[in-house]
Structure formats: C-alpha cells, structure tokens
Amino acid sequence: MKKITLALLTLITFFSCRTEKKTESTTEIIVIGTQHKPVPNFNSETLFNILENIKPDFILHERDSSSFNSEFKFIKTPTENEGMASSKYIKKHPTTQLRPYEFENRNQYRIDKGMRPTDRLTLKLVDSLYKADLLTTLEADIFKTYKDALEPLKIIAAKSPEAWNNATADSLCENRQFHQYQMVPKITNARKEFANRFLTKPNGEKISYRDGYQLWANFWDLRNQTMAKNIMTIAKQNKGKKIVVLCGFMHRYYILKELKRLTKNKNIILKEFYKK
C-alpha cells in the first residue's frame, strides 16, 4: 500500500512539474491597435495605463532598426503615443525591453520603387474622375464603397481603445483595406488615364500611376507579412515572455491573421489587452 501511495505521489509531482514548466514557457503576445497621434480619447497616458495593467517583458514598435541604438533605446525623443508611453513605462520598469518589427527602411523602399507619391496622386485622380462623373457605373460603385468604408472606422476611432481592438473592428478595417488595395486597382488598371501619367523615380526611371499604385497595393501584403514574421522571430528568441505589439489599428487585423497562422501548434497564445 505504501509503495502504491509513493508511486502516486511521484506521478502527481512529475505531472505537476511538467504543467508548471509548460505554463512558465508559454509565450503571450498581445497585439494592441493604436492611434499614433494624441487625440482626446487616446493619448500616451491612455496607452501607458494599458501597459501598466499588462506588465509586458517586451514592447514591440511599428518602427525599423534605424529608430533604435545598439541597446534598443530610442535614438530620438518620441513624439507619438507609442513611443511616449513606452518611454514612461520603461523609466518605471527598466527591465522591460523595446524592439522594432517594422519592414526595414519602409519609407525609402516605397519611394525608390515608385509607390510614393504615386499612391496619393493616383487616389487623387480617381477622386477627381469620380466627382466629375467620368467613371463607369461599376467604377463609381467601387470608389464610393471604398470611401464609405472609412466612415464606421471614424466612429469607433473616437471611442475607447477596446472599440477598435476587437473582431468587429478588425473586420471593418479588413473591408476598408480590401477595397483600397484590391478593388481600386480594378479602376486604375482599366483606365488609360493611369497608364498615361508618370512619375520619375529617384533613379531617373519613369513609372506610371497604374504601376506605382499596383506596387503600393502589393506592398500592403508584403509589409504586414514581414512584420508578423519579425514578431515571431522575437517571440521565438524570448520564449515564456509577455510581448506587447503596438501597431496602427488598421494593421491589427492583418497582423493577427498572420500570427494565428504562424503560432499554430506552438506554445504561444494571443490575448487581448482587456482580457485576463
């Protein structure tokens, strides 16, 4: 009887240790959609208080390595909500670490490829054709739907952070970005106005509005997929840690979608900042 009791105690202790070890090694990723600039309903203090509730080990920023020194400290004093909140938090909790996860050299890459400013100029031209009633009925419907898709996002953006950090808001963002990057090109790729207007890239080559906008549309996928991979790299290097990912809330749906795919069958859980 004593031998059986001892064996049972040994098994209980063994499985208890295994469970404890598994819990300790579980990595938590909390993706928080933000607004970069301070607004009445969301500023750096709002985000700081969220970080205080989470107590993260790492805070990941929608920036590339050029924003940080070799010790992952900000090179310049931040002026956006994420940087100001993180700086204040780390001053109080110095063991917390910062990391970048952005597509490296994003802005210059877009300029060099001819995506900018063709993106802005192309949308401006589509808008002028729309207002002049020069688009076909189908094209006008596409552009109107694209414009209208922003309206519900304006409403939720004026509420608390929980309002734009949920599945419903993610769906609204995905719908708007789908029309911007998948549907608007159906206009620009069909009409000669966008094939006959050109921009000169930094290397002296010309690129049409049509091609520049299509490159920009494609880059939306590349950028978000790259950011998700960079987040996963950091997570794999820091197993068992609590990692906060700060991103403009229009990116949240895409990053979460990629992370759900990349974390499948891994000891990583995705959580919302307002849920225990």
Secondary structure, 3 states (H helix, E strand, C coil): CHHHHHHHHHHHHHHHHHHHHHHHHCEEEEEEEECCCCECCECHHHHHHHHHHHCCCEEEECCCHHHECCCCCECCCCCCHHHHHHHHHHHHCCCCEEEECCCCCHHHHHHHHCCCCHHHHHHHHHHHHHHCCCCCHHHHHHHHHHHHCCHHHHHHHCCCHHHHCCHHHHHHHHHHHHHHHHHHHHHHCCCHHHHCCEEECCCCCEEEHHHHHHHHHHHHHHHHHHHHHHHHHHHHHCCCCEEEEEEECCCHHHHHHHHHHHCCCCCEEEECCCCC
